[in-house]
Amino acid sequence: RAPGMTLMKMPLFVWAILVMAFMIIFATPMLTGGFGMLLADRNFGTQFFKAESGGDPLLWQHLFWFYSHPAVYIMVLPAMGVISEVLPVFSRKPIFGYTAVAISSVAIGILGFSTWAHHMFTVGLPPTLEQIFVFSTMLIAVPTGVKVFNWLFTIIGGSLRFTTAMLYALGFLASFVVGGITGVFQAIVPIDEQVHDSYWVVAHLHYVVFGGAGFGIFAGLYYWWPKMFGYMLDERLGKWQFWTLFIGFHMTYFPMHILGLWGMPRRIYDYGADRGWTALNMLSTVGAIIMGVSVTLLVINMIRSARRHEPAGNDPWEGDTLEWTTTSPPPEYNFETLPMVHGRRPARDLRQRGLLNE
């Protein structure tokens, strides 16, 4: 860390990456152990998961989901960190409730390991155990809600600049909240038993992972692209790409909630025309095509911008964090002299003191 950068002065993106790293350290060994046991069952005659030989198939599910549910937060937390950097810059305000946002990342990292069995409500777990996981699943919505409301309060009253990165950050908020709400629905055992293994779950998964991590990645891409490469992506083409992706995403996945409630199961390649699912599936198909067009626009934007090579300058967004105080792209050594950090917005502090380019 730079001199003066205490834990409570670190960028919120760094907080998110720190928590994610610890989650990977604690979660991955469980999956590795499960894979090793499965490998031994299939190749060396062990009986860890074979019910006919005294093994327990549910043990595999516990090992798998103990990793795979935290894996969702491993994917989404960095995106949350990106949003916590992008929104303040384009709202021209400091992040609302920095400490709460940082602590909520830690809370998500801890509580993320207490919810895995909500994927297993249909396997016959004891009712008491189910209620424990119902409570923990609803509880993890609290730190997530803290983030969402702090982001909203950051926007309120700000002088908003609707750059492509900002649009993706707002798209993240709109999409991820839907995924979070449907997640709370699935924390209720009777509802989960009805929608389990249906297209409702497919919709929920994609609203969380793509609506969350996906939109966050695109926000970060447009935000840090000029810093990484020294030239701007075309903002007009970027906004076209955002709107086609946003519209295509919701056209693709929102109808799946309805299809799931109508009983359409996952993992099927065909269904009878009398089921009544055809129209909404066609709508999803059109949405997926629009998403494909959006990604094509991004590729065109990258190629076109690389050819034009419009210089970005060192600080095109008037950012808050230290990377905006060096050249674009940064030199291999980053800084000739490590900057002294006095606050949570060091680039802004240096800019106000007239020291940014020294």
LUMSE-921703 format. One record per residue (C-alpha): residue number from 1; z, x, y. Coordinates in pm, 1 decimal, padded with zeros to 6 digits. Layout:
BEGIN
r seq:NUM pz:Z px:X py:Y
...
# end
This chain:
BEGIN
r seq:1 pz:00000.0 px:00000.0 py:00000.0
r seq:2 pz:-00057.2 px:00103.4 py:00358.6
r seq:3 pz:00248.0 px:00220.9 py:00556.3
r seq:4 pz:00449.4 px:-00077.4 py:00672.6
r seq:5 pz:00293.0 px:-00322.2 py:00426.8
r seq:6 pz:00592.4 px:-00475.8 py:00254.8
r seq:7 pz:00553.9 px:-00739.7 py:-00015.2
r seq:8 pz:00583.3 px:-01016.2 py:00242.3
r seq:9 pz:00304.6 px:-00864.3 py:00451.4
r seq:10 pz:00054.8 px:-00835.9 py:00167.0
r seq:11 pz:-00260.6 px:-01048.6 py:00189.5
r seq:12 pz:-00226.3 px:-01369.9 py:-00009.2
r seq:13 pz:-00534.0 px:-01272.4 py:-00209.9
r seq:14 pz:-00345.8 px:-00963.2 py:-00326.0
r seq:15 pz:-00046.5 px:-01179.7 py:-00417.5
r seq:16 pz:-00275.1 px:-01394.3 py:-00631.7
r seq:17 pz:-00427.5 px:-01090.6 py:-00804.7
r seq:18 pz:-00079.5 px:-00945.7 py:-00867.7
r seq:19 pz:00040.2 px:-01264.5 py:-01037.6
r seq:20 pz:-00285.2 px:-01291.4 py:-01232.7
r seq:21 pz:-00243.3 px:-00934.9 py:-01360.8
r seq:22 pz:00106.1 px:-01007.0 py:-01492.1
r seq:23 pz:-00019.8 px:-01326.7 py:-01656.5
r seq:24 pz:-00290.5 px:-01130.4 py:-01837.8
r seq:25 pz:-00031.7 px:-00878.0 py:-01958.0
r seq:26 pz:00193.9 px:-01148.4 py:-02102.2
r seq:27 pz:-00070.4 px:-01390.7 py:-02232.7
r seq:28 pz:-00332.9 px:-01171.0 py:-02394.8
r seq:29 pz:-00112.9 px:-01020.4 py:-02671.3
r seq:30 pz:-00047.6 px:-01371.1 py:-02806.2
r seq:31 pz:-00420.7 px:-01437.6 py:-02841.4
r seq:32 pz:-00477.0 px:-01092.8 py:-02990.1
r seq:33 pz:-00203.2 px:-01154.6 py:-03245.4
r seq:34 pz:-00350.9 px:-01493.2 py:-03333.1
r seq:35 pz:-00696.2 px:-01341.2 py:-03380.9
r seq:36 pz:-00546.9 px:-01070.8 py:-03601.8
r seq:37 pz:-00371.8 px:-01328.2 py:-03819.5
r seq:38 pz:-00690.4 px:-01538.6 py:-03843.6
r seq:39 pz:-00889.0 px:-01228.8 py:-03938.2
r seq:40 pz:-00634.9 px:-01150.9 py:-04209.6
r seq:41 pz:-00649.7 px:-01509.3 py:-04341.3
r seq:42 pz:-01027.0 px:-01502.9 py:-04369.3
r seq:43 pz:-01070.7 px:-01153.5 py:-04506.6
r seq:44 pz:-00751.3 px:-01031.2 py:-04672.1
r seq:45 pz:-00603.0 px:-01336.7 py:-04842.4
r seq:46 pz:-00304.8 px:-01396.3 py:-04614.0
r seq:47 pz:-00178.7 px:-01752.2 py:-04564.1
r seq:48 pz:-00073.6 px:-01779.3 py:-04199.1
r seq:49 pz:-00278.8 px:-02089.6 py:-04116.7
r seq:50 pz:-00389.0 px:-02227.7 py:-04457.8
r seq:51 pz:-00202.4 px:-02553.5 py:-04516.7
r seq:52 pz:-00297.0 px:-02565.3 py:-04885.7
r seq:53 pz:-00119.2 px:-02232.4 py:-04936.0
r seq:54 pz:00191.5 px:-02307.2 py:-04732.5
r seq:55 pz:00058.3 px:-02189.2 py:-04397.4
r seq:56 pz:00071.4 px:-02388.1 py:-04074.9
r seq:57 pz:-00251.6 px:-02478.7 py:-03890.5
r seq:58 pz:-00043.7 px:-02584.4 py:-03590.3
r seq:59 pz:00074.8 px:-02225.0 py:-03555.4
r seq:60 pz:-00284.0 px:-02130.1 py:-03469.4
r seq:61 pz:-00296.7 px:-02401.6 py:-03204.1
r seq:62 pz:00028.8 px:-02281.0 py:-03050.3
r seq:63 pz:-00091.1 px:-01919.7 py:-03040.3
r seq:64 pz:-00430.9 px:-02018.2 py:-02903.2
r seq:65 pz:-00305.3 px:-02250.2 py:-02631.3
r seq:66 pz:-00019.5 px:-02021.0 py:-02529.0
r seq:67 pz:-00296.6 px:-01792.9 py:-02405.3
r seq:68 pz:-00566.5 px:-02043.3 py:-02320.6
r seq:69 pz:-00372.4 px:-02262.9 py:-02081.8
r seq:70 pz:-00245.5 px:-01970.0 py:-01871.8
r seq:71 pz:-00607.8 px:-01850.9 py:-01884.6
r seq:72 pz:-00696.0 px:-02144.6 py:-01658.8
r seq:73 pz:-00454.3 px:-02014.0 py:-01395.9
r seq:74 pz:-00578.8 px:-01660.0 py:-01457.7
r seq:75 pz:-00921.5 px:-01788.4 py:-01348.9
r seq:76 pz:-00805.4 px:-02016.0 py:-01066.5
r seq:77 pz:-00533.7 px:-01804.8 py:-00899.7
r seq:78 pz:-00779.0 px:-01544.9 py:-00759.4
r seq:79 pz:-00986.2 px:-01831.7 py:-00617.7
r seq:80 pz:-00671.2 px:-01971.5 py:-00456.6
r seq:81 pz:-00615.5 px:-01628.1 py:-00304.9
r seq:82 pz:-00969.1 px:-01630.3 py:-00164.6
r seq:83 pz:-00912.0 px:-01973.3 py:-00009.0
r seq:84 pz:-00588.7 px:-01847.7 py:00147.4
r seq:85 pz:-00790.2 px:-01573.3 py:00321.1
r seq:86 pz:-01097.8 px:-01775.0 py:00421.0
r seq:87 pz:-00933.2 px:-02086.0 py:00569.1
r seq:88 pz:-00717.2 px:-01904.6 py:00830.6
r seq:89 pz:-01007.6 px:-01687.5 py:00949.7
r seq:90 pz:-01242.0 px:-01981.3 py:01009.6
r seq:91 pz:-00963.3 px:-02205.4 py:01142.7
r seq:92 pz:-00865.0 px:-01932.9 py:01392.7
r seq:93 pz:-00502.0 px:-01978.3 py:01291.6
r seq:94 pz:-00254.1 px:-01792.4 py:01072.9
r seq:95 pz:-00197.1 px:-01940.5 py:00728.7
r seq:96 pz:00059.4 px:-02218.5 py:00743.9
r seq:97 pz:00367.1 px:-02132.5 py:00536.2
r seq:98 pz:00277.0 px:-01781.2 py:00419.6
r seq:99 pz:00602.1 px:-01738.1 py:00227.1
r seq:100 pz:00566.5 px:-02073.1 py:00050.7
r seq:101 pz:00206.8 px:-01995.2 py:-00050.4
r seq:102 pz:00306.3 px:-01653.7 py:-00187.3
r seq:103 pz:00605.4 px:-01789.9 py:-00380.2
r seq:104 pz:00398.1 px:-02078.5 py:-00514.3
r seq:105 pz:00161.8 px:-01824.7 py:-00673.1
r seq:106 pz:00456.5 px:-01671.0 py:-00855.8
r seq:107 pz:00581.5 px:-02017.0 py:-00956.3
r seq:108 pz:00240.2 px:-02107.7 py:-01098.6
r seq:109 pz:00236.7 px:-01780.0 py:-01291.2
r seq:110 pz:00575.9 px:-01855.6 py:-01448.1
r seq:111 pz:00533.7 px:-02228.8 py:-01509.5
r seq:112 pz:00185.2 px:-02170.7 py:-01650.4
r seq:113 pz:00351.1 px:-02041.3 py:-01967.2
r seq:114 pz:00555.4 px:-02360.0 py:-02014.7
r seq:115 pz:00277.7 px:-02618.2 py:-02045.0
r seq:116 pz:00055.4 px:-02509.9 py:-02335.2
r seq:117 pz:00152.4 px:-02786.2 py:-02580.6
r seq:118 pz:00015.9 px:-03062.6 py:-02357.4
r seq:119 pz:-00312.4 px:-02974.0 py:-02531.9
r seq:120 pz:-00146.8 px:-03080.7 py:-02856.8
r seq:121 pz:-00009.0 px:-03428.2 py:-02781.5
r seq:122 pz:-00220.4 px:-03578.7 py:-03061.6
r seq:123 pz:-00105.2 px:-03346.6 py:-03343.2
r seq:124 pz:00229.2 px:-03515.8 py:-03413.0
r seq:125 pz:00479.9 px:-03308.5 py:-03216.9
r seq:126 pz:00838.1 px:-03443.8 py:-03203.9
r seq:127 pz:00877.2 px:-03694.1 py:-02915.7
r seq:128 pz:01150.8 px:-03484.5 py:-02753.0
r seq:129 pz:00923.0 px:-03179.9 py:-02746.9
r seq:130 pz:00641.6 px:-03389.9 py:-02603.3
r seq:131 pz:00868.2 px:-03506.8 py:-02321.2
r seq:132 pz:00960.2 px:-03146.5 py:-02239.3
r seq:133 pz:00593.5 px:-03058.0 py:-02200.6
r seq:134 pz:00526.2 px:-03376.8 py:-02002.5
r seq:135 pz:00793.0 px:-03264.9 py:-01755.6
r seq:136 pz:00671.2 px:-02904.5 py:-01735.2
r seq:137 pz:00310.6 px:-03018.4 py:-01686.0
r seq:138 pz:00407.9 px:-03245.7 py:-01399.8
r seq:139 pz:00634.5 px:-02976.0 py:-01257.3
r seq:140 pz:00352.6 px:-02722.7 py:-01222.0
r seq:141 pz:00177.8 px:-02969.5 py:-00990.7
r seq:142 pz:00452.4 px:-02896.5 py:-00734.8
r seq:143 pz:00360.7 px:-02534.4 py:-00644.7
r seq:144 pz:-00007.0 px:-02629.8 py:-00661.5
r seq:145 pz:00061.1 px:-02914.9 py:-00419.2
r seq:146 pz:00250.4 px:-02674.3 py:-00193.2
r seq:147 pz:-00065.3 px:-02464.2 py:-00168.1
r seq:148 pz:-00289.3 px:-02762.7 py:-00099.7
r seq:149 pz:-00070.1 px:-02900.6 py:00178.0
r seq:150 pz:-00028.2 px:-02557.7 py:00337.8
r seq:151 pz:-00406.5 px:-02516.3 py:00336.8
r seq:152 pz:-00445.7 px:-02860.1 py:00497.4
r seq:153 pz:-00186.7 px:-02778.8 py:00764.4
r seq:154 pz:-00371.5 px:-02452.7 py:00830.1
r seq:155 pz:-00689.5 px:-02648.7 py:00902.0
r seq:156 pz:-00523.7 px:-02919.0 py:01114.8
r seq:157 pz:-00543.0 px:-02829.3 py:01482.2
r seq:158 pz:-00756.5 px:-02522.7 py:01418.7
r seq:159 pz:-01077.2 px:-02423.2 py:01593.8
r seq:160 pz:-01295.1 px:-02463.3 py:01285.6
r seq:161 pz:-01612.3 px:-02261.7 py:01223.1
r seq:162 pz:-01820.4 px:-02422.3 py:00950.6
r seq:163 pz:-01971.9 px:-02110.6 py:00799.9
r seq:164 pz:-02095.0 px:-02117.2 py:00441.3
r seq:165 pz:-01772.8 px:-01951.9 py:00323.7
r seq:166 pz:-01569.0 px:-02217.7 py:00505.4
r seq:167 pz:-01776.4 px:-02497.3 py:00352.9
r seq:168 pz:-01710.8 px:-02357.6 py:00005.7
r seq:169 pz:-01338.5 px:-02335.3 py:00082.4
r seq:170 pz:-01337.4 px:-02701.0 py:00187.9
r seq:171 pz:-01546.2 px:-02787.1 py:-00119.0
r seq:172 pz:-01282.1 px:-02613.3 py:-00329.1
r seq:173 pz:-01012.6 px:-02834.6 py:-00178.1
r seq:174 pz:-01206.2 px:-03155.6 py:-00235.9
r seq:175 pz:-01303.6 px:-03070.8 py:-00593.6
r seq:176 pz:-00992.9 px:-02894.1 py:-00721.6
r seq:177 pz:-00762.7 px:-03173.9 py:-00606.8
r seq:178 pz:-00958.6 px:-03419.3 py:-00823.9
r seq:179 pz:-00910.4 px:-03187.1 py:-01122.1
r seq:180 pz:-00540.0 px:-03158.9 py:-01047.1
r seq:181 pz:-00493.3 px:-03534.8 py:-01024.6
r seq:182 pz:-00669.5 px:-03594.7 py:-01357.2
r seq:183 pz:-00450.0 px:-03321.3 py:-01504.9
r seq:184 pz:-00137.7 px:-03515.7 py:-01408.7
r seq:185 pz:-00293.9 px:-03822.2 py:-01574.6
r seq:186 pz:-00329.8 px:-03623.9 py:-01896.2
r seq:187 pz:00033.0 px:-03516.1 py:-01879.9
r seq:188 pz:00121.2 px:-03875.4 py:-01973.7
r seq:189 pz:00119.7 px:-03891.0 py:-02353.6
r seq:190 pz:-00026.0 px:-04243.3 py:-02403.3
r seq:191 pz:-00310.5 px:-04169.5 py:-02160.0
r seq:192 pz:-00373.7 px:-03831.5 py:-02319.7
r seq:193 pz:-00398.0 px:-03990.7 py:-02663.7
r seq:194 pz:-00668.7 px:-04223.7 py:-02532.4
r seq:195 pz:-00883.6 px:-03963.3 py:-02355.1
r seq:196 pz:-00822.7 px:-03666.8 py:-02588.3
r seq:197 pz:-01147.0 px:-03502.7 py:-02704.9
r seq:198 pz:-01350.5 px:-03735.5 py:-02483.0
r seq:199 pz:-01581.0 px:-03662.3 py:-02190.5
r seq:200 pz:-01285.0 px:-03727.5 py:-01959.7
r seq:201 pz:-01148.2 px:-03390.8 py:-02070.5
r seq:202 pz:-01486.9 px:-03226.3 py:-02007.0
r seq:203 pz:-01480.6 px:-03364.8 py:-01652.3
r seq:204 pz:-01121.0 px:-03253.4 py:-01593.9
r seq:205 pz:-01190.2 px:-02901.7 py:-01722.3
r seq:206 pz:-01492.6 px:-02851.8 py:-01499.6
r seq:207 pz:-01327.4 px:-02995.5 py:-01189.8
r seq:208 pz:-01047.8 px:-02741.1 py:-01233.4
r seq:209 pz:-01246.7 px:-02437.7 py:-01346.2
r seq:210 pz:-01575.6 px:-02483.6 py:-01159.4
r seq:211 pz:-01443.5 px:-02698.6 py:-00875.2
r seq:212 pz:-01161.0 px:-02446.8 py:-00839.6
r seq:213 pz:-01262.9 px:-02099.6 py:-00954.9
r seq:214 pz:-01637.7 px:-02156.5 py:-00905.0
r seq:215 pz:-01621.0 px:-02277.8 py:-00545.0
r seq:216 pz:-01360.6 px:-02011.6 py:-00467.9
r seq:217 pz:-01589.3 px:-01738.3 py:-00601.8
r seq:218 pz:-01878.9 px:-01861.5 py:-00387.1
r seq:219 pz:-01650.0 px:-01873.7 py:-00081.0
r seq:220 pz:-01544.6 px:-01514.7 py:-00145.0
r seq:221 pz:-01903.9 px:-01407.3 py:-00207.3
r seq:222 pz:-02026.5 px:-01530.8 py:00130.9
r seq:223 pz:-01710.2 px:-01410.0 py:00304.8
r seq:224 pz:-01705.2 px:-01051.6 py:00174.9
r seq:225 pz:-02081.0 px:-00998.9 py:00123.5
r seq:226 pz:-02132.1 px:-00839.9 py:00470.1
r seq:227 pz:-01836.7 px:-00610.2 py:00407.2
r seq:228 pz:-01963.1 px:-00507.1 py:00062.4
r seq:229 pz:-02326.2 px:-00444.5 py:00158.1
r seq:230 pz:-02338.0 px:-00415.5 py:00536.0
r seq:231 pz:-02577.3 px:-00704.4 py:00596.2
r seq:232 pz:-02548.1 px:-01081.3 py:00626.4
r seq:233 pz:-02657.7 px:-01349.1 py:00386.0
r seq:234 pz:-02868.7 px:-01614.8 py:00555.0
r seq:235 pz:-02625.6 px:-01882.3 py:00675.1
r seq:236 pz:-02885.8 px:-02159.7 py:00695.4
r seq:237 pz:-02999.4 px:-02101.6 py:00338.5
r seq:238 pz:-02634.7 px:-02063.1 py:00236.6
r seq:239 pz:-02549.5 px:-02407.2 py:00370.4
r seq:240 pz:-02842.7 px:-02557.2 py:00181.7
r seq:241 pz:-02708.8 px:-02384.8 py:-00127.8
r seq:242 pz:-02359.9 px:-02523.9 py:-00069.7
r seq:243 pz:-02469.7 px:-02883.9 py:-00022.7
r seq:244 pz:-02700.9 px:-02881.7 py:-00324.9
r seq:245 pz:-02423.3 px:-02731.1 py:-00537.5
r seq:246 pz:-02159.0 px:-02969.9 py:-00405.0
r seq:247 pz:-02374.8 px:-03279.2 py:-00456.8
r seq:248 pz:-02506.1 px:-03158.9 py:-00793.3
r seq:249 pz:-02157.0 px:-03070.0 py:-00915.1
r seq:250 pz:-02012.2 px:-03413.4 py:-00843.8
r seq:251 pz:-02321.2 px:-03588.7 py:-00978.9
r seq:252 pz:-02286.5 px:-03389.5 py:-01300.5
r seq:253 pz:-01916.9 px:-03413.0 py:-01372.1
r seq:254 pz:-01773.9 px:-03719.2 py:-01198.3
r seq:255 pz:-01961.5 px:-03965.1 py:-01426.0
r seq:256 pz:-01803.7 px:-03790.8 py:-01724.1
r seq:257 pz:-01466.7 px:-03942.4 py:-01629.5
r seq:258 pz:-01619.9 px:-04286.6 py:-01676.9
r seq:259 pz:-01801.7 px:-04185.3 py:-01995.6
r seq:260 pz:-01472.3 px:-04060.3 py:-02137.9
r seq:261 pz:-01298.0 px:-04386.4 py:-02055.0
r seq:262 pz:-01587.2 px:-04565.8 py:-02225.4
r seq:263 pz:-01519.5 px:-04368.1 py:-02541.2
r seq:264 pz:-01786.4 px:-04096.5 py:-02539.5
r seq:265 pz:-01650.5 px:-03807.5 py:-02750.3
r seq:266 pz:-01699.6 px:-03438.7 py:-02685.0
r seq:267 pz:-01921.9 px:-03211.5 py:-02892.4
r seq:268 pz:-02195.3 px:-03457.4 py:-02988.1
r seq:269 pz:-02566.2 px:-03392.8 py:-02941.9
r seq:270 pz:-02690.8 px:-03750.4 py:-02980.9
r seq:271 pz:-02566.5 px:-04109.6 py:-02959.1
r seq:272 pz:-02698.5 px:-04460.3 py:-03010.5
r seq:273 pz:-02882.1 px:-04629.0 py:-02723.2
r seq:274 pz:-02656.1 px:-04933.0 py:-02767.4
r seq:275 pz:-02348.8 px:-04736.8 py:-02656.3
r seq:276 pz:-02417.0 px:-04790.5 py:-02285.7
r seq:277 pz:-02381.6 px:-04421.9 py:-02200.5
r seq:278 pz:-02745.8 px:-04345.9 py:-02120.2
r seq:279 pz:-02754.9 px:-04414.0 py:-01743.9
r seq:280 pz:-02451.0 px:-04201.8 py:-01658.4
r seq:281 pz:-02568.4 px:-03919.0 py:-01882.8
r seq:282 pz:-02904.1 px:-03927.4 py:-01704.0
r seq:283 pz:-02718.6 px:-03907.6 py:-01371.6
r seq:284 pz:-02529.7 px:-03603.4 py:-01501.4
r seq:285 pz:-02857.5 px:-03445.1 py:-01610.3
r seq:286 pz:-03007.8 px:-03490.0 py:-01262.9
r seq:287 pz:-02692.7 px:-03338.0 py:-01113.4
r seq:288 pz:-02719.6 px:-03036.8 py:-01343.9
r seq:289 pz:-03080.5 px:-02983.2 py:-01233.4
r seq:290 pz:-02969.1 px:-02994.3 py:-00869.1
r seq:291 pz:-02702.8 px:-02732.6 py:-00949.5
r seq:292 pz:-02974.4 px:-02516.2 py:-01102.4
r seq:293 pz:-03175.5 px:-02548.5 py:-00780.6
r seq:294 pz:-02863.9 px:-02443.1 py:-00588.0
r seq:295 pz:-02817.2 px:-02125.1 py:-00789.3
r seq:296 pz:-03188.2 px:-02050.6 py:-00741.3
r seq:297 pz:-03136.5 px:-02081.1 py:-00364.7
r seq:298 pz:-02853.4 px:-01827.7 py:-00389.9
r seq:299 pz:-03076.9 px:-01578.5 py:-00571.3
r seq:300 pz:-03351.0 px:-01632.8 py:-00310.6
r seq:301 pz:-03092.6 px:-01582.0 py:-00035.9
r seq:302 pz:-02977.1 px:-01253.6 py:-00189.3
r seq:303 pz:-03331.9 px:-01118.1 py:-00225.1
r seq:304 pz:-03445.0 px:-01239.9 py:00117.2
r seq:305 pz:-03135.0 px:-01108.6 py:00294.0
r seq:306 pz:-03164.6 px:-00769.9 py:00121.4
r seq:307 pz:-03522.5 px:-00738.4 py:00247.0
r seq:308 pz:-03436.0 px:-00844.2 py:00601.2
r seq:309 pz:-03116.9 px:-00636.0 py:00600.5
r seq:310 pz:-02974.5 px:-00796.5 py:00913.4
r seq:311 pz:-02683.3 px:-00567.3 py:01014.4
r seq:312 pz:-02348.9 px:-00740.7 py:00985.1
r seq:313 pz:-02133.4 px:-00507.4 py:01189.0
r seq:314 pz:-01788.6 px:-00403.2 py:01078.3
r seq:315 pz:-01613.6 px:-00733.0 py:01151.8
r seq:316 pz:-01857.9 px:-01026.9 py:01171.2
r seq:317 pz:-01592.9 px:-01293.6 py:01105.5
r seq:318 pz:-01306.3 px:-01142.9 py:01310.8
r seq:319 pz:-01101.4 px:-01124.0 py:00993.5
r seq:320 pz:-00729.1 px:-01072.1 py:00956.6
r seq:321 pz:-00696.9 px:-00812.9 py:00679.3
r seq:322 pz:-00741.4 px:-00436.7 py:00667.9
r seq:323 pz:-01088.0 px:-00424.7 py:00511.0
r seq:324 pz:-01231.0 px:-00555.3 py:00839.5
r seq:325 pz:-01104.2 px:-00248.7 py:01025.9
r seq:326 pz:-01340.8 px:-00008.2 py:00850.5
r seq:327 pz:-01718.8 px:00020.7 py:00826.9
r seq:328 pz:-01948.1 px:-00213.8 py:00634.3
r seq:329 pz:-01986.4 px:-00111.6 py:00358.6
r seq:330 pz:-01664.9 px:00092.7 py:00351.2
r seq:331 pz:-01681.3 px:00467.5 py:00284.6
r seq:332 pz:-01569.3 px:00590.9 py:-00056.4
r seq:333 pz:-01236.1 px:00702.9 py:00087.3
r seq:334 pz:-01180.1 px:00367.8 py:00269.9
r seq:335 pz:-00981.4 px:00511.4 py:00564.0
r seq:336 pz:-00968.7 px:00859.9 py:00718.6
r seq:337 pz:-00611.5 px:00784.4 py:00820.8
r seq:338 pz:-00407.4 px:00511.1 py:00657.8
r seq:339 pz:-00348.1 px:00237.0 py:00915.3
r seq:340 pz:00005.4 px:00134.0 py:01000.5
r seq:341 pz:00073.9 px:-00231.6 py:00925.3
r seq:342 pz:00304.0 px:-00419.0 py:01162.6
r seq:343 pz:00236.4 px:-00780.6 py:01064.7
r seq:344 pz:00060.0 px:-01012.9 py:00823.6
r seq:345 pz:-00267.4 px:-01000.5 py:01021.3
r seq:346 pz:-00316.3 px:-00626.6 py:01074.8
r seq:347 pz:-00685.9 px:-00640.4 py:01172.2
r seq:348 pz:-00609.7 px:-00900.7 py:01437.6
r seq:349 pz:-00317.6 px:-00691.7 py:01564.7
r seq:350 pz:-00541.4 px:-00384.2 py:01601.7
r seq:351 pz:-00814.3 px:-00594.2 py:01766.0
r seq:352 pz:-00571.9 px:-00729.8 py:02025.8
r seq:353 pz:-00448.2 px:-00378.7 py:02103.0
r seq:354 pz:-00804.4 px:-00251.6 py:02142.8
r seq:355 pz:-00764.7 px:-00006.7 py:01854.6
r seq:356 pz:-00996.3 px:-00164.8 py:01598.2
r seq:357 pz:-01283.4 px:00081.3 py:01635.2
r seq:358 pz:-01076.8 px:00393.4 py:01691.6
# end
